[in-house]
Amino acid sequence: MPTSENFDQLLKEFGSAAFSTGPHGWDVNTDTQNPSDANGIYRYKYGVPIQTVDAFLRLPSPVVSSWCSDANPAGFLVNQVTKCTRSVSVENCGDIPAISMLFYINSSILAVPKSSQMVNITVQSAAVQSPDGMRTLLGGGGDVLRLPEILEGLCINIVLGVSYHITYTEAGEIIEAAAAFVLGTINEEALSIQQSFEISFTQANTEPVPLSGNPGYVTGLPIRAGYRPQGSGIIQTTNKFNQLTLLQSTSSQDCLAAQGARTPILFGYNMVAGCTLRITAAMKCQPLAQTLLDLLKGQSFPQYVASFGNSQAQDVLDWVPITHLQISEQSSCQIPVSLEIEVKWTKYGSLVNPQARIVNVTATITTTTLKQLPSGRERTIPVMSSVVFTDVSSPAVPGYKAWPTINVKLPFDFFFPFA
């Protein structure tokens, strides 16, 4: 039981990640007789620590306090972003491994667990950050290697941030690993620095698509949307701000001048946009109706919306089809004047950390009757587009564990001679 007297000792002994630094602590089969054949046997699975020649790929993170612990392994396909504080001083900056670039690239990654095939970590880029936060990219590309050194009372080239990018195959084999660094400087008054670490994964021969949450949507990030051709998965554009968009209002409020101006629909933000259209007697019904429809829906309106912020394109069941409705009058000439998009979402998962999940999207087009104008007359009509987010989560209901049942087996003549 931790007390004020033994807390420091317990923290020193147990205040690290729950993973062992030796191979016996990894979740892999150690019964193989020929480790050199591991490439044909083992594959990385989700969450398994990424192995290196000496231990595992480190992703420093805070454990009990805000101080960095270097015992946290990076899990395969687990995107992580961590920040922690590290004690430093100018006098011993050359003796602290974790503030040197070599600490993060000097150990090769195993292509698959227990493999003899190794993947070197290359330096993708390095930037120097000034005390006011300005960053300057260093030249040299992958040949950049700056080690900490003391210069005129300052310690330069200390690591403030590391971003790993891992490329893997569909079979679960790592084929490339790169690291991007942010370097900084401390003076003699500095006692600590804050470091940030990030790791991301990309499957080979695929284009990375930006996420809007992991897993649930984050308020203010774009809604992910796409199309589904016959017999295919979901197809998305790599521009996350151009997947599900809304008509963008302009200063002139002229609909014809606003063609092509779009704004992304951001999760949780209700928005309204509009313009005015001047109609003359020379305008024909069908061309005008198509022009307004393209104005409201944009160049290409998507068919599906991702239910989660990290839904994968190949998992079609994680995508919600957009339902289209139309409200119109009974007449020969109908032109669309409004597009209303309603996004229904619910809280998913634990009450401690609920995740936003989209369950339904409805796009409603409202049309109005276009009456023939006398020659030389004009008419102005408003055109409006809007999006509203509706929380349809069920209220939280407390749950109780079931009463224990007693499974009693009585002998067959227990009630003899009464029964």
C-alpha positions as CSV (number, residue, x, y, z in Angstrom):
1,M,0.0,0.0,0.0
2,P,1.6,3.3,-1.0
3,T,2.3,5.7,1.8
4,S,4.1,9.1,2.0
5,E,7.2,7.2,3.2
6,N,7.5,4.5,0.6
7,F,5.9,6.3,-2.5
8,D,9.3,7.3,-4.0
9,Q,10.6,3.8,-3.7
10,L,7.5,2.2,-5.2
11,L,7.5,4.7,-8.1
12,K,11.1,3.9,-8.9
13,E,10.3,0.2,-8.9
14,F,6.9,0.1,-10.6
15,G,6.5,3.5,-12.2
16,S,7.0,2.3,-15.8
17,A,5.1,0.6,-18.6
18,A,3.8,-2.9,-18.0
19,F,5.8,-4.3,-20.8
20,S,9.1,-6.1,-20.3
21,T,12.2,-5.0,-22.2
22,G,13.1,-8.6,-22.9
23,P,11.7,-10.9,-25.6
24,H,10.1,-13.1,-23.0
25,G,7.6,-10.3,-22.3
26,W,6.3,-10.1,-25.8
27,D,3.2,-11.8,-27.1
28,V,4.9,-14.0,-29.6
29,N,5.5,-17.7,-29.9
30,T,9.0,-18.6,-28.6
31,D,8.8,-22.4,-29.4
32,T,10.2,-22.0,-32.9
33,Q,13.4,-23.9,-33.4
34,N,14.6,-21.7,-36.3
35,P,14.3,-18.0,-35.7
36,S,15.6,-17.2,-39.2
37,D,12.3,-18.5,-40.6
38,A,10.3,-16.0,-38.7
39,N,9.5,-14.0,-41.9
40,G,7.3,-16.8,-43.1
41,I,5.7,-17.5,-39.7
42,Y,5.1,-14.3,-37.7
43,R,3.4,-11.1,-38.6
44,Y,2.7,-8.0,-36.6
45,K,-0.8,-7.8,-35.2
46,Y,-2.7,-4.7,-34.0
47,G,-1.3,-3.5,-30.7
48,V,1.8,-5.8,-30.6
49,P,4.9,-3.9,-29.5
50,I,7.2,-3.1,-32.5
51,Q,10.4,-5.0,-31.9
52,T,13.9,-3.7,-32.5
53,V,17.3,-5.4,-32.4
54,D,17.8,-4.6,-28.7
55,A,14.2,-4.3,-27.3
56,F,11.3,-2.4,-28.8
57,L,10.6,0.9,-30.5
58,R,10.3,3.5,-27.7
59,L,7.7,6.1,-27.6
60,P,8.3,8.1,-24.4
61,S,5.2,9.1,-22.5
62,P,4.1,10.2,-19.0
63,V,3.2,7.4,-16.7
64,V,2.4,8.5,-13.1
65,S,3.5,12.1,-13.3
66,S,4.3,14.4,-16.3
67,W,7.9,13.1,-16.4
68,C,8.9,11.1,-19.4
69,S,9.2,7.3,-19.2
70,D,11.2,5.6,-21.9
71,A,9.8,2.2,-21.2
72,N,6.6,2.7,-23.2
73,P,6.6,0.6,-26.4
74,A,5.0,1.7,-29.7
75,G,2.1,-0.6,-30.6
76,F,1.7,-1.7,-34.2
77,L,-1.1,0.3,-36.0
78,V,-1.7,2.3,-32.8
79,N,-1.5,5.9,-33.7
80,Q,-0.3,7.8,-30.6
81,V,0.6,11.4,-29.6
82,T,2.3,11.9,-26.3
83,K,3.8,14.8,-24.4
84,C,6.0,14.6,-21.4
85,T,8.6,16.6,-19.4
86,R,12.3,15.7,-19.2
87,S,14.9,17.0,-16.7
88,V,17.9,18.6,-18.4
89,S,20.7,21.0,-17.8
90,V,23.4,22.6,-19.9
91,E,26.2,21.0,-18.0
92,N,25.1,17.4,-18.7
93,C,23.1,17.8,-21.9
94,G,25.7,15.6,-23.7
95,D,25.2,12.8,-21.3
96,I,21.4,12.5,-21.6
97,P,20.6,9.9,-24.3
98,A,16.9,10.8,-24.7
99,I,17.6,14.3,-26.0
100,S,19.9,13.1,-28.8
101,M,18.7,12.1,-32.3
102,L,20.8,8.9,-32.0
103,F,18.6,7.6,-29.2
104,Y,15.6,7.4,-31.6
105,I,17.3,6.0,-34.8
106,N,20.3,3.9,-33.6
107,S,18.3,0.7,-33.3
108,S,16.9,-1.1,-36.3
109,I,13.3,-2.4,-36.4
110,L,12.5,-6.0,-37.0
111,A,10.4,-6.4,-40.2
112,V,8.3,-9.0,-38.4
113,P,8.5,-10.3,-34.8
114,K,11.6,-12.5,-34.1
115,S,12.9,-11.8,-37.6
116,S,16.4,-11.6,-38.9
117,Q,15.4,-9.0,-41.4
118,M,15.9,-5.5,-40.2
119,V,14.5,-2.1,-41.2
120,N,16.7,1.0,-40.5
121,I,15.0,4.2,-39.2
122,T,15.9,7.0,-41.6
123,V,15.8,10.7,-40.8
124,Q,13.0,12.1,-42.9
125,S,13.5,15.7,-41.8
126,A,14.9,17.9,-39.1
127,A,13.8,21.4,-38.1
128,V,15.3,23.8,-35.6
129,Q,12.9,25.7,-33.3
130,S,13.8,29.1,-32.0
131,P,12.8,30.2,-28.5
132,D,9.8,32.1,-29.9
133,G,8.5,29.0,-31.6
134,M,9.7,29.7,-35.2
135,R,10.9,26.6,-37.0
136,T,13.5,26.4,-39.8
137,L,13.9,23.3,-41.9
138,L,17.5,22.1,-42.1
139,G,18.9,21.2,-45.5
140,G,20.4,17.8,-46.3
141,G,17.3,15.7,-46.1
142,G,18.0,12.2,-44.6
143,D,21.7,13.1,-44.1
144,V,20.9,15.5,-41.3
145,L,22.3,14.4,-37.9
146,R,22.8,17.0,-35.3
147,L,24.1,15.9,-31.8
148,P,23.7,18.0,-28.6
149,E,26.7,20.2,-27.9
150,I,27.5,23.1,-25.6
151,L,28.1,26.4,-27.3
152,E,28.6,29.7,-25.5
153,G,26.6,28.7,-22.4
154,L,23.8,27.1,-24.5
155,C,23.0,23.5,-25.3
156,I,22.0,23.2,-28.9
157,N,20.4,20.4,-31.0
158,I,18.4,18.9,-28.2
159,V,15.4,16.8,-29.3
160,L,12.1,18.6,-28.6
161,G,9.9,16.3,-30.8
162,V,10.0,13.1,-32.8
163,S,7.4,11.9,-35.3
164,Y,7.7,8.3,-36.5
165,H,6.1,7.2,-39.8
166,I,5.9,3.5,-40.3
167,T,5.0,1.9,-43.7
168,Y,3.7,-1.7,-43.6
169,T,2.3,-4.3,-46.0
170,E,-1.1,-5.9,-45.9
171,A,0.4,-9.0,-44.5
172,G,1.6,-7.2,-41.4
173,E,5.3,-6.6,-42.3
174,I,7.1,-3.4,-41.7
175,I,9.0,-2.3,-44.8
176,E,10.0,1.4,-44.0
177,A,10.5,3.5,-41.0
178,A,11.2,7.3,-40.9
179,A,11.5,9.9,-38.2
180,A,11.1,13.6,-38.3
181,F,12.8,15.7,-35.6
182,V,12.3,19.1,-34.0
183,L,15.5,20.4,-32.4
184,G,15.9,23.2,-29.9
185,T,18.2,25.1,-27.6
186,I,18.2,25.6,-23.8
187,N,20.2,28.0,-21.6
188,E,21.7,27.6,-18.2
189,E,18.5,28.7,-16.5
190,A,16.5,25.8,-18.0
191,L,15.8,22.8,-15.7
192,S,13.5,20.8,-17.9
193,I,12.0,20.6,-21.4
194,Q,8.7,19.4,-22.8
195,Q,9.0,16.7,-25.5
196,S,6.3,15.6,-27.9
197,F,6.2,12.2,-29.7
198,E,4.0,10.9,-32.5
199,I,3.7,7.7,-34.5
200,S,1.5,7.0,-37.5
201,F,1.1,4.1,-39.9
202,T,0.5,3.9,-43.7
203,Q,-0.2,0.7,-45.7
204,A,2.1,0.4,-48.7
205,N,0.7,1.3,-52.1
206,T,-2.2,3.3,-50.6
207,E,-2.8,7.0,-50.2
208,P,-3.1,8.1,-46.6
209,V,-6.5,9.7,-45.9
210,P,-6.7,12.2,-43.0
211,L,-8.9,11.2,-40.0
212,S,-11.3,13.3,-38.1
213,G,-11.0,11.4,-34.8
214,N,-9.8,8.1,-33.4
215,P,-12.2,6.5,-33.1
216,G,-15.0,9.0,-32.5
217,Y,-15.4,12.3,-34.3
218,V,-13.7,15.4,-32.8
219,T,-15.8,18.6,-32.7
220,G,-14.5,21.0,-35.4
221,L,-13.0,18.4,-37.7
222,P,-14.5,17.8,-41.2
223,I,-17.1,15.1,-41.8
224,R,-15.5,12.2,-43.8
225,A,-17.4,11.2,-46.9
226,G,-17.0,9.3,-50.1
227,Y,-18.5,7.2,-52.9
228,R,-18.9,3.6,-53.5
229,P,-18.8,2.3,-57.1
230,Q,-20.4,-1.1,-57.8
231,G,-18.4,-3.9,-56.2
232,S,-15.8,-1.6,-54.6
233,G,-15.0,-0.1,-51.3
234,I,-15.4,3.5,-50.3
235,I,-13.4,6.0,-52.4
236,Q,-12.4,9.3,-50.8
237,T,-10.6,12.4,-51.8
238,T,-7.3,13.0,-49.9
239,N,-8.5,16.6,-49.3
240,K,-10.4,16.2,-46.1
241,F,-11.9,19.7,-46.5
242,N,-13.5,18.8,-49.8
243,Q,-15.5,15.6,-48.9
244,L,-18.8,16.9,-47.6
245,T,-19.3,20.6,-48.2
246,L,-21.9,23.4,-48.0
247,L,-22.7,26.4,-50.1
248,Q,-20.4,29.3,-49.0
249,S,-21.9,32.7,-48.6
250,T,-20.2,35.6,-50.4
251,S,-20.2,39.3,-49.8
252,S,-22.2,40.0,-52.9
253,Q,-24.9,37.4,-51.9
254,D,-25.2,36.6,-55.7
255,C,-25.9,32.9,-56.3
256,L,-24.4,32.9,-59.8
257,A,-21.2,34.5,-58.4
258,A,-21.1,32.0,-55.6
259,Q,-20.8,29.0,-57.9
260,G,-17.8,26.8,-56.9
261,A,-17.4,28.5,-53.5
262,R,-17.8,25.7,-50.8
263,T,-17.0,25.4,-47.1
264,P,-16.4,22.0,-45.3
265,I,-19.0,20.7,-43.0
266,L,-17.4,20.4,-39.5
267,F,-18.6,17.9,-37.0
268,G,-20.8,19.5,-34.3
269,Y,-21.1,22.9,-36.0
270,N,-24.5,24.0,-37.2
271,M,-24.2,26.2,-40.2
272,V,-26.4,28.2,-42.5
273,A,-25.4,29.8,-45.8
274,G,-27.4,31.5,-48.5
275,C,-27.6,33.7,-51.5
276,T,-30.1,35.4,-53.7
277,L,-31.0,34.6,-57.3
278,R,-32.3,37.2,-59.8
279,I,-34.8,35.5,-62.2
280,T,-35.8,37.1,-65.5
281,A,-38.5,36.1,-68.0
282,A,-35.9,34.7,-70.4
283,M,-34.7,32.0,-68.0
284,K,-35.9,28.5,-68.8
285,C,-37.1,26.1,-66.0
286,Q,-35.0,23.0,-66.6
287,P,-31.5,24.7,-67.0
288,L,-32.2,26.9,-64.0
289,A,-33.3,24.0,-61.9
290,Q,-30.1,22.1,-62.7
291,T,-27.9,25.2,-62.0
292,L,-29.5,25.6,-58.6
293,L,-29.1,21.9,-57.8
294,D,-25.4,22.0,-58.6
295,L,-25.1,25.2,-56.6
296,L,-26.7,23.6,-53.5
297,K,-25.0,20.1,-53.7
298,G,-21.7,21.1,-55.3
299,Q,-19.9,19.4,-58.1
300,S,-20.2,15.9,-56.7
301,F,-22.3,15.1,-53.7
302,P,-21.1,12.0,-51.7
303,Q,-23.0,8.9,-51.2
304,Y,-21.7,7.7,-47.8
305,V,-20.5,9.3,-44.6
306,A,-18.0,7.6,-42.2
307,S,-19.7,6.6,-39.0
308,F,-16.4,7.1,-37.0
309,G,-13.7,9.6,-37.5
310,N,-11.2,6.7,-38.3
311,S,-13.5,4.5,-40.4
312,Q,-11.4,2.6,-43.0
313,A,-12.4,2.8,-46.6
314,Q,-12.4,-1.0,-47.0
315,D,-14.8,-1.5,-44.1
316,V,-18.0,-0.6,-45.9
317,L,-20.2,-1.5,-42.9
318,D,-18.6,1.4,-41.0
319,W,-20.1,3.9,-43.5
320,V,-23.6,5.4,-43.4
321,P,-25.5,5.9,-46.6
322,I,-26.9,9.4,-47.1
323,T,-30.7,9.4,-47.3
324,H,-32.1,11.9,-49.9
325,L,-35.6,13.4,-49.5
326,Q,-37.4,16.0,-51.6
327,I,-40.2,18.3,-50.6
328,S,-42.0,19.8,-53.6
329,E,-45.3,21.2,-54.8
330,Q,-47.4,19.8,-57.6
331,S,-46.6,21.9,-60.6
332,S,-44.9,21.7,-64.0
333,C,-41.9,23.7,-63.1
334,Q,-40.1,23.1,-59.8
335,I,-36.7,24.7,-58.9
336,P,-34.7,23.8,-55.7
337,V,-34.3,26.6,-53.3
338,S,-32.9,24.9,-50.2
339,L,-30.8,22.0,-49.0
340,E,-31.1,20.9,-45.4
341,I,-28.6,18.3,-44.1
342,E,-29.4,16.7,-40.8
343,V,-26.6,14.6,-39.1
344,K,-27.8,12.4,-36.3
345,W,-25.0,11.2,-34.0
346,T,-24.8,9.3,-30.7
347,K,-22.3,8.7,-27.9
348,Y,-20.7,5.3,-28.2
349,G,-18.6,3.3,-25.8
350,S,-17.8,4.0,-22.2
351,L,-19.4,6.7,-20.2
352,V,-16.0,7.7,-19.0
353,N,-14.8,8.5,-22.5
354,P,-17.7,8.5,-24.9
355,Q,-17.0,8.6,-28.6
356,A,-19.1,10.5,-31.2
357,R,-20.6,8.2,-33.9
358,I,-22.7,9.2,-36.8
359,V,-25.8,7.0,-37.2
360,N,-27.9,8.8,-39.9
361,V,-27.5,11.6,-42.5
362,T,-30.5,13.0,-44.3
363,A,-30.3,15.5,-47.2
364,T,-33.6,17.3,-47.9
365,I,-34.1,19.3,-51.0
366,T,-37.0,21.8,-51.0
367,T,-38.4,23.1,-54.3
368,T,-40.7,25.8,-55.2
369,T,-42.9,26.6,-58.2
370,L,-41.3,28.9,-60.8
371,K,-44.1,31.0,-62.3
372,Q,-43.7,32.5,-65.7
373,L,-42.8,36.2,-65.5
374,P,-44.1,38.9,-67.9
375,S,-41.6,40.1,-70.4
376,G,-39.2,42.7,-68.9
377,R,-40.0,41.8,-65.3
378,E,-37.6,40.3,-62.7
379,R,-38.0,38.4,-59.5
380,T,-35.5,37.7,-56.7
381,I,-35.7,34.5,-54.6
382,P,-33.5,33.4,-51.7
383,V,-31.5,30.2,-51.9
384,M,-30.4,28.6,-48.6
385,S,-28.3,25.7,-47.5
386,S,-27.9,24.5,-43.9
387,V,-26.6,21.6,-41.7
388,V,-27.7,20.7,-38.2
389,F,-26.3,18.1,-35.8
390,T,-28.7,16.2,-33.6
391,D,-27.6,14.2,-30.6
392,V,-29.8,11.1,-30.4
393,S,-28.0,9.4,-27.6
394,S,-30.1,7.4,-25.2
395,P,-29.9,8.6,-21.6
396,A,-27.5,6.8,-19.4
397,V,-29.1,4.2,-17.3
398,P,-27.3,2.7,-14.2
399,G,-26.7,-1.0,-14.5
400,Y,-26.5,-3.5,-11.7
401,K,-24.9,-6.9,-11.6
402,A,-27.2,-9.9,-11.5
403,W,-27.7,-11.7,-8.2
404,P,-25.5,-14.8,-8.0
405,T,-27.3,-18.0,-8.6
406,I,-26.6,-21.2,-6.6
407,N,-26.4,-24.3,-8.7
408,V,-27.5,-27.0,-6.2
409,K,-27.8,-30.6,-7.3
410,L,-29.9,-32.7,-5.0
411,P,-30.0,-36.5,-5.0
412,F,-32.9,-38.0,-6.9
413,D,-34.5,-39.5,-3.7
414,F,-34.0,-36.3,-1.6
415,F,-37.8,-35.9,-1.0
416,F,-38.4,-39.6,-0.3
417,P,-40.9,-40.8,1.0
418,F,-42.9,-37.6,0.5
419,A,-42.5,-37.5,-3.3
